[in-house]
Amino acid sequence: MEKGYVENGFIVDLANAKKTSEIIYELSRILDMPEAKNKKVCLKLGGVDLNISELISVRALIETMDSEIEFIQTSSKMTEEAANDLDIKISKIENVVPALDINAKEEENETVNAELETALDKIFGEGDFEERYPEDDEEPKNNNESKEIEIVEIEDGYDKDEIKKYNKETEKFPTLYIHRTLRSGQSISSEGNIVIIGDVNPGAEIIAKGDITVWGILGGIAHAGSDGNTYSRIRALKLNAIQLRIGEVFARRPDTVNTPYVQKTDSYTPEEARVYKKHIMIYKLHEA
């Protein structure tokens, strides 16, 4: 079964976890956020081997958070067999949309455009989606866990050699433009770059082989350079992502910044996530 959208869904990507204890910790931290309550959780487990008792523990944890497992995605045979024994659905949520071939003939791209429109309709459906922002009396939760993503302010970018490498890797990709907000439970994947004019709400997911640019607030999961390209970048007017991946480098939102929704404002300082010395850094971009 393949889905690009789960009604009342919430995507949790734990594919980076290596053992059950890491899954339990990350899952409890993410599901503790207010917007994860009473959701159908789409759980991405990667290759971690879970037996029946371990998977029962994961399901029980989700249920204590007033949510339920909608399905899991796994590459582990053991986990898949345990899920089948427990009547937990196995599925995937990526919806790969066709990218325009800039070298193709016009009539060929017309076919791709038709396929693209069909794919996006499948993901987004019809009509606008309601957006929620925090009430005036809503306070963010904080704790004392250390940061995983460092935020720094810069006036310019990489040095010239790094810029050349970046341009070489990213220029070959076509770009998919989406003028919609992704809400919780939606997932979209592209063979090129993705530009979204709108927000990406917590519980949504974007995967791109190239760059990801969000002209709005990025609050969900973003994976740029999905084919292993660590020169890819993730940009947004406000980076508040639950999880970030660039190539094989993984980072999560610091527990000290556990603010699921960011209040809209008339002014933003755009931010860009890059890989630096095998770590993801978030740069606040200022004009030189």
Solvent accessible surface area in square Angstrom, and as a share of the most:
residue,aa,sasa,rsa
1,M,128,0.57
2,E,82,0.37
3,K,44,0.19
4,G,3,0.03
5,Y,48,0.18
6,V,6,0.03
7,E,106,0.48
8,N,68,0.35
9,G,0,0.00
10,F,0,0.00
11,I,1,0.01
12,V,1,0.01
13,D,9,0.05
14,L,4,0.02
15,A,35,0.27
16,N,58,0.30
17,A,9,0.07
18,K,157,0.67
19,K,117,0.50
20,T,31,0.18
21,S,68,0.44
22,E,61,0.27
23,I,0,0.00
24,I,55,0.28
25,Y,90,0.34
26,E,26,0.12
27,L,0,0.00
28,S,33,0.21
29,R,25,0.09
30,I,2,0.01
31,L,0,0.00
32,D,56,0.29
33,M,1,0.01
34,P,60,0.38
35,E,14,0.06
36,A,0,0.00
37,K,69,0.29
38,N,101,0.52
39,K,41,0.17
40,K,71,0.30
41,V,0,0.00
42,C,0,0.00
43,L,0,0.00
44,K,16,0.07
45,L,0,0.00
46,G,19,0.19
47,G,51,0.49
48,V,13,0.07
49,D,81,0.42
50,L,0,0.00
51,N,68,0.35
52,I,71,0.36
53,S,73,0.47
54,E,52,0.23
55,L,0,0.00
56,I,75,0.38
57,S,57,0.37
58,V,0,0.00
59,R,72,0.26
60,A,46,0.36
61,L,31,0.16
62,I,0,0.00
63,E,93,0.42
64,T,97,0.57
65,M,32,0.14
66,D,93,0.48
67,S,9,0.06
68,E,94,0.42
69,I,24,0.12
70,E,26,0.11
71,F,2,0.01
72,I,0,0.00
73,Q,48,0.21
74,T,21,0.12
75,S,96,0.62
76,S,6,0.04
77,K,137,0.58
78,M,95,0.42
79,T,0,0.00
80,E,57,0.26
81,E,89,0.40
82,A,4,0.03
83,A,0,0.00
84,N,88,0.45
85,D,97,0.50
86,L,30,0.15
87,D,131,0.68
88,I,14,0.07
89,K,96,0.41
90,I,55,0.28
91,S,9,0.06
92,K,94,0.40
93,I,1,0.01
94,E,31,0.14
95,N,7,0.04
96,V,80,0.46
97,V,0,0.00
98,P,38,0.24
99,A,27,0.21
100,L,64,0.32
101,D,72,0.37
102,I,130,0.66
103,N,135,0.69
104,A,27,0.21
105,K,133,0.56
106,E,130,0.58
107,E,106,0.48
108,E,89,0.40
109,N,29,0.15
110,E,104,0.47
111,T,78,0.45
112,V,31,0.18
113,N,70,0.36
114,A,59,0.46
115,E,88,0.40
116,L,24,0.12
117,E,112,0.50
118,T,93,0.54
119,A,16,0.12
120,L,35,0.17
121,D,78,0.40
122,K,115,0.49
123,I,1,0.00
124,F,9,0.04
125,G,34,0.33
126,E,167,0.75
127,G,49,0.47
128,D,135,0.70
129,F,35,0.15
130,E,159,0.71
131,E,69,0.31
132,R,104,0.38
133,Y,59,0.22
134,P,28,0.18
135,E,112,0.50
136,D,151,0.78
137,D,119,0.62
138,E,60,0.27
139,E,138,0.62
140,P,63,0.40
141,K,96,0.40
142,N,107,0.55
143,N,69,0.35
144,N,156,0.80
145,E,75,0.34
146,S,83,0.54
147,K,117,0.50
148,E,85,0.38
149,I,5,0.03
150,E,94,0.42
151,I,70,0.36
152,V,42,0.24
153,E,122,0.55
154,I,34,0.17
155,E,103,0.46
156,D,106,0.55
157,G,36,0.34
158,Y,39,0.15
159,D,92,0.48
160,K,165,0.70
161,D,93,0.48
162,E,51,0.23
163,I,69,0.35
164,K,138,0.59
165,K,94,0.40
166,Y,24,0.09
167,N,57,0.29
168,K,157,0.67
169,E,52,0.23
170,T,13,0.08
171,E,130,0.58
172,K,129,0.54
173,F,28,0.11
174,P,30,0.19
175,T,47,0.28
176,L,9,0.04
177,Y,149,0.57
178,I,5,0.03
179,H,144,0.64
180,R,69,0.25
181,T,19,0.11
182,L,0,0.00
183,R,65,0.24
184,S,21,0.13
185,G,1,0.01
186,Q,0,0.00
187,S,0,0.00
188,I,0,0.00
189,S,10,0.06
190,S,2,0.02
191,E,75,0.34
192,G,0,0.00
193,N,19,0.10
194,I,0,0.00
195,V,25,0.14
196,I,0,0.00
197,I,61,0.31
198,G,18,0.17
199,D,5,0.03
200,V,1,0.01
201,N,20,0.10
202,P,5,0.03
203,G,0,0.00
204,A,0,0.00
205,E,1,0.01
206,I,0,0.00
207,I,20,0.10
208,A,0,0.00
209,K,64,0.27
210,G,0,0.00
211,D,9,0.05
212,I,0,0.00
213,T,31,0.18
214,V,1,0.01
215,W,154,0.54
216,G,7,0.07
217,I,14,0.07
218,L,0,0.00
219,G,2,0.02
220,G,0,0.00
221,I,6,0.03
222,A,0,0.00
223,H,29,0.13
224,A,0,0.00
225,G,0,0.00
226,S,38,0.25
227,D,84,0.43
228,G,33,0.31
229,N,16,0.08
230,T,56,0.33
231,Y,64,0.24
232,S,1,0.01
233,R,22,0.08
234,I,0,0.00
235,R,60,0.22
236,A,4,0.03
237,L,28,0.14
238,K,59,0.25
239,L,13,0.07
240,N,8,0.04
241,A,4,0.03
242,I,4,0.02
243,Q,2,0.01
244,L,1,0.00
245,R,39,0.14
246,I,0,0.00
247,G,1,0.01
248,E,142,0.64
249,V,26,0.15
250,F,52,0.22
251,A,7,0.06
252,R,21,0.08
253,R,8,0.03
254,P,9,0.06
255,D,2,0.01
256,T,51,0.30
257,V,58,0.33
258,N,12,0.06
259,T,40,0.23
260,P,10,0.06
261,Y,28,0.11
262,V,29,0.17
263,Q,107,0.48
264,K,92,0.39
265,T,68,0.40
266,D,156,0.81
267,S,85,0.55
268,Y,63,0.24
269,T,53,0.31
270,P,55,0.34
271,E,2,0.01
272,E,5,0.02
273,A,0,0.00
274,R,10,0.04
275,V,25,0.14
276,Y,99,0.38
277,K,152,0.64
278,K,173,0.73
279,H,125,0.56
280,I,5,0.03
281,M,26,0.12
282,I,7,0.03
283,Y,20,0.08
284,K,47,0.20
285,L,54,0.27
286,H,75,0.33
287,E,164,0.73
288,A,123,0.95
